Amino acid sequence: MVEYRRNKPATTDTIFFLTMVTYRRHKMFASKNIRDIALSEMKRVQENHVIVFKAWVILPDHIHWVIKPNKADYSKVVSSFKRGFNLEYKRGGYQKLREKNWHPRFWEHTVRDEDDYSRCVDYVNFNPVKHGYVTTPNEWEHSSYQNYVRKGLYGTDKRYDKGLMVDGAEYD
């Protein structure tokens, strides 16, 4: 069995692109109510772990984050998010007996530089378009896209680049 080692950066300025996938690509987040549970859990982990969400999107069968974990262990942040989400999902009566919610692992990419950061943020914000859920990212409610528009970092005319990739995101 291969032992995987996650990147443990020495600096608190490191930014990570993370992907969490639902078990067997079940479209668990197809419902707005379930996406709202995930969003609520994101707020909870942000407060509890003092992390910064740089970009995020919740899609029917996976979630992307670009985060700055500061001093937090991003692996523990993901674990806390999944555990908290599972608890709220079950409390809401959505959980079926013995049903799994998450693929056991998550994918992570250490952002290398400003160009890589921009590519990761664009990839996250335009992911609903890539998957054909909407024609413009402005139509997808559960993402950080609107935050970028409000800050003037994206114009309303920004288009999706079909060649936009992040190393390893072919699993998306």
N, C-alpha and C positions, 0 to 999 in steps of 0.2 A: 504494500500500500504506500502510495506517495504521501509524504508529509508536506503539507503546504504551509508556508510561512508568510504571514502578512507583513507588509511594510510597517515598521515602527520608527517613524521619523524622529530625529533629534530636536527638531524645531517645532514650535507651536504655530508657525505660519503655513504649514503644509496643508494643501487642499486635496480632497479626494472626490472622485466620481464613483458613486456606488449604485449598484443595481440589485434589487430584491425581486425575486420572481415567485409567483404563487405556485403551489404544488400542482404539478402536471398542467401548468398553464391554465388552470381553472380561472374563468373570468369573474373572479370574486369581487372586483371593484367596478363591475358594470353598473351597479346601482349607486346613485348619488348618495344615499344614506350610508353605504359602506365606505365610499370615498371620504365622506365627512368624518367617519370614525377614524380613518387613517390620518386625516388632516389634524384632528384633535390630538391624536397620539404623537404626531410630529411636533406639535406645539409643546406637549408635555416633555418630550425628550430634549427639546431645545432648551427649555427652562431648567430641567433637572441636571443636564450634562453641560450646560453653558456652551453649546455649539452654535455655529452660524450656518444657516442654510443659504447658500449662494444661488442655487437654482434647484428646482424640484418639479416633478410631474407624477401624477397618479393616473395610471392607465388601467384598463380592465384586468390585465394579468401580470403587471409588473409596476415597480416604482423606481424612478431614478432620483438620486440626490447628488448635488455637488455641495459638499460641506467643508467647513473649516472646523475641525473638532477642538481646536485650541489644546487644552491639556487632557481632554477626554480620549479614551481609547475608542476609536470609531467602531471597532468590532463589538464592544459592549453597548455602544449607542444603538447599533442595529439590533442586537439581542434584546435590549430594553424595549425598543419600538415594537418588535415582533411579539414579544411576550405581552406588552400592554395592549396591543391591537387584538391579540387572541382573546384576552380577558374581556375586553369591551364587546367584541364580536359575539362571544358566547353569552354575555349578559344581555345583549340585544335579541337573543333567541335565534341568531342566524346559524350558529354552529350545529352541524349534524353529528350524531354520535360517531366517534372514532375518525372523524374527518380531519385531514391535515390541511393547514392553510398555506404553508410556505415550503418552497424548495429548501432543503436543509442548509444550504450555504448561500453566500451572496458573492457578487463579483465586485472587485475593487480595482481602481486605476488611480495611481498617484499622478496628480497634475504636475507636469514638468516645468512649464513656463507660461507666460502670458498668452501666447498663441494657442497652446494646449488648453488653457483655461477658457479662452473664448470659444474654442471648438466644442468643449464639453458643455458649456452653458447653452450654446446654440443647439447642440444635439438634444439636450434635455427639453428645452423650450419648444423645439419643433418636432419632437417625437410623436405627438398626436397626429400631425400631418403625415409623417413618415408611415405610420400604420394605417392611414386612411380613415381615421375617426372623424376628422374635420378637414376642411380645405385650407383654413388659416388657423394659426395657433391662437388667435384672438377668440375663436369660438370655443376653446377648451377651457372650462372653468377651473379645473383642479391642476393648476401649474403656476409657476412663478412668472410666466410671460407678461402678465399685466403689470407686475412690479417693475419690470424692465421698461415697459412702455411709459409708465408714470414717471420714472426717473429720467426719461429721455434717452435711454441707452438703446432702445429699439424704436424705429419709426413704425407707424402703422402699415407702411408699405414693404416692410422687410419680408423677403421671400425665402422659402425653404430650398436649400441646396441639396439635391438628391445624392450628391457625392460626399456629403458631410458624414464623417466617421470618427469614432474614437477607438483607439487600439483595444481590441477585445470585445467591442460592442456588437460584433457579428452574432453574438448569442442573444441579442435583444429581439 
